[in-house]
Amino acid sequence: MAKPNLKDFIVKPGKNVSLEDWKPDDDGGFTKADGEARFDKNVARMDELQMKFWANRSRGMLIVLQGIDTAGKDGVIRKVMTGLNPQGVSVHSFKKPSDVELSHDYLWRVHTRCPAKGEVCIFNRSHYEDVIVGRVHGFLKPKEIERRHRQINDFEQMLVEEGTMVLKFFLTISNDEQLARLHARLEDPTKHWKFSINDVNERAKWPLYVDTFENMLSNTSTEHAPWHVVPSNRKWFRNLLVSEAVCEHFESLGMQWPEPAEDLSKISLK
């Protein structure tokens, strides 16, 4: 069965990014039926791969999800991560810092949420919010943004060197697709809970968000933690691409079931 070429969606370190290089409605050459069949296969693969990951407990996995409002971060967690055992998974969303968090450096609250060995941790919005929001709303100066990008790169390198795999996904959608999804939230009573007046205010800043995202991707895609740009107009292709990357990173470890601590051949059960 054909599979997506992940290299087409990875931001090369040092590249000056333009999001126009990735079309939000890209389908990778798949039909929806073929893409969903491949996705189902990946979810089944993830089940055994994560069990081996948990059993070995030699590495951690941090999955970072970023994207503009309605890009599908929640959808990725709901659909893709069904292949993972909840016992070894945690999800955290970094919102406005509390007074206690503001009394520390901005990465203090992040480090405590990173995965232990054997665990998978998903950031639905992440430490990058502390740069994105500051740039879009103008309370971080260019030098401060540059410094935070460097600090985040160093932080992620430390995590990798200490045994954590860092997978970063930026979900990209078109302006028209965001408008359609906001209309769907407004018109469907079962989706009203998702809608916020703030969504309207933030949508007016679309060009500034795009510029901010491009700046972020250009400066924080590294050899140890590259960004994957995930075209997300087609939800089924978004899910396929993320699942493919997660499976590939699990498989890159070449994990086997760990040997027992004792010689089980001498154990007799009655």
N, C-alpha and C positions, 0 to 999 in steps of 0.2 A: 504494500500500500504506500502510495506517495506521501511524503511529509513536507511541511514547509521548510524553506531554507532560512534558518534563523539568522544567518549572517547578513541577510538583506535588511534586517530590522534592528541591527545593533549599531549604536553610535560609535564610530571610531574615535578613540582618545585624541584630543587636539583638534577635532573637526569643528569648523564653524557651522553650526547647525541652522538649517532652514526647514521648518516643519513641512513646507511644500514638497520636500523630497519624499515624503511618505503620504500617499493619498488615503484619506480617512475611510474611503469605501473600498479599499483594496481587499481582494479575496484570495490572493496568493495563487490564483489559477485553479482554485478548487470550486466545485459546485457545493451548494449547501449540504446536499445529501452526503457527498464524499467527506466534506469537512466534519460533519457531525459524527459520521462513522469513525473517522480517525480520532476525534475527540473522545468518543466512548471507549475506544481502545486505550487511550492515554490514561483515562480515569481508572480503568482496571489495572494498568501498569503501576500507577501511583500507589495503589493499595499495598502491593507487596514491597515496592521500593521503600515506602515510608516505614513499613514494619522493620525492614533490615536496618534502616537508618536509626530507628529508635532502639533496636536491639544492640547495635554496635556502640552507640553513644560516643562517637569519636569526633563528630562535627555538629555544628548548628547550621540552620538555614534561616536567613532573614529575607523575606519577600517584601519589597517596597512598591506600593501602588500610588501613583500620582496621576493627575489629569484634571482638566477643568470640570466644573459642575456638570453632572449628568453623563460623564464619560463612561461610567460603568464600573467603578471600583467595587461597589457593593455587589454588583452582578458577578464579577469575577470571583469574589469570595463565595458567593452562594452557589455558583455553578461549578467552577473549576475545583474548588477545595473539597467537594463532596468525596473525592478520592482519598482524603486524608482522615486518619483516626483522630477524633477530637481530643483524645487523651494526650496527644503529643503536639497539639497546635494551640496557639494563642493569637488573638487579633486585638490590635490596639489602634485607636485613632487619636492623633494629636490635635487637639483643639486649642482654643485660647488658653494661654498659661494661667495657672492659679497664682495667687500671691506668693505661696511657698515656692513654686517653680520659678517665678520671676526673681526670687532672692538668690537663685543659683545661676550658673552659666546655662545657656539655652540647650546644651546637649545633656545636662544632668538628668532630666526626666526621660531622655531617650535611652540612655545606657542601661537603666534598670529594667527596661522592657525588652532588651535583646535576648535572643534564645540561648538557653543552656545547651550543652552537648546532647544531641539526640532530638532536640525540639525544632519545630518549625514555627517561626513567628511572622505574622503578617501585619505590616503597617498600612492601614487604610488612611492615607495622608500621613506624612512622616516628618522627620527632622527637616525636610526641605521646606515645610510650611514656614519655618522661622526665617527663611530667605524670601520665599515667594510673596508672602503677605507684606513683609517689610518693603519690598521693592514696588509692588503694585500700589500700596497705600502711602508710600513716600516717607516712611519713618526710618528707613535705613539709607545711609549715604553710600555712594558707589564704592568707596574704600572699605566700608563695613561689609558690603555684599561680597566683595572680592575676598576679604579675610574669612568670611564664613564659608565660602566655597572651598577655600584651602583647608580650613579646619575640618569640614565634613569629609573631604577626600582623605585627610590624615586619620580621622576617626574610623572611616570604613576600612582603610588599609590595616589599622590596628585590629579590627574585628576579624578580617580575613587572615591575618598572620596568627591570630589566636585560635583559628579553627572554624570561623563562621563563614559560610558561603553567602554572599550578598547578591541577590537577584533584584534588579530594579526595572520596573515596567512603567513607561509613560503612555497612557491611553489617549489617543488623539481622535477627535471627532470634528466634523465640519460645523460651521456656524449655523447652517440650516438644520442640521441634525439636532443640535442643542435646542434650537427653537422648537422643533417638533416634539422633543422629549419633555420640554417644559410645558407645552400645550397639553400633552398627554397627562401630565401630573395635575394640571389645573382642571381638566375636563373629566377626569375619572375620580369619583369619590374615594375609591380604595387607594388612591395615590396622593391624596391631599396631604397626608402626614409627611410626605417627602418635600412638599413645596414650602419655600420660604420667600418672604418679600425680599430678603437680601439677595436671592437668586437673580431678581430683576436688576437690582443695583449693580451686582457683579457682572452681569451679562453686558452691561453698557461699557465695561472696561475690557471687552474682548481683545482689541488690538494690543493693549498693554499686557494682558495675560500672555498672549502669544509671544510677544517680545521677551517677557520674563522667562517663559518656559524655554525658549531657544537659547537664552543666555545661560540658564541652568544646565541644560543638556550639553552645551558647548564646553562648560567649565567643570563639570563633575562626572563625565563619562571617562572612566579610567580603566587601565588594564586589569586591575583587581576587582573592579565593580562597574562594568559598563552598563549603560542604559539600553533597554530594548524599547523602541518606539512601536507601539501596537495600534495599528489602524482599527478603530472601534465603532465605525458606523454600522458594520455588520457584527452583531453580537456573537454569532456563532463562530466567526473567524477570530474575533478577539479571544474567545475562550479557547479555541484551538491553539492559537499561538502561545498563550501563557502556559497552557498545559504541556505543550511540546517543550518549552524551555525548562519547566520544572522537572519533567521526566529526564531530560538530557543531563541536567545538573546532578540529579540523583545517580544516574547511570555512570557518570564520569568518575564516581568514587570507586567503581568496581567492587561494591560491597558483597560479602558473603555472610551467611549466617554465622554468628560467633561460635567458637568452640566452647563447650561447657567447662566450667571451672573444675569439675571433678570427673572421674572416670565413671560414666554412667553404665558401662557394660557390667559392672559388679553389683548393680542395684537390682534387687528382686522385690517385686510387689506382690503381695498376697491379699 
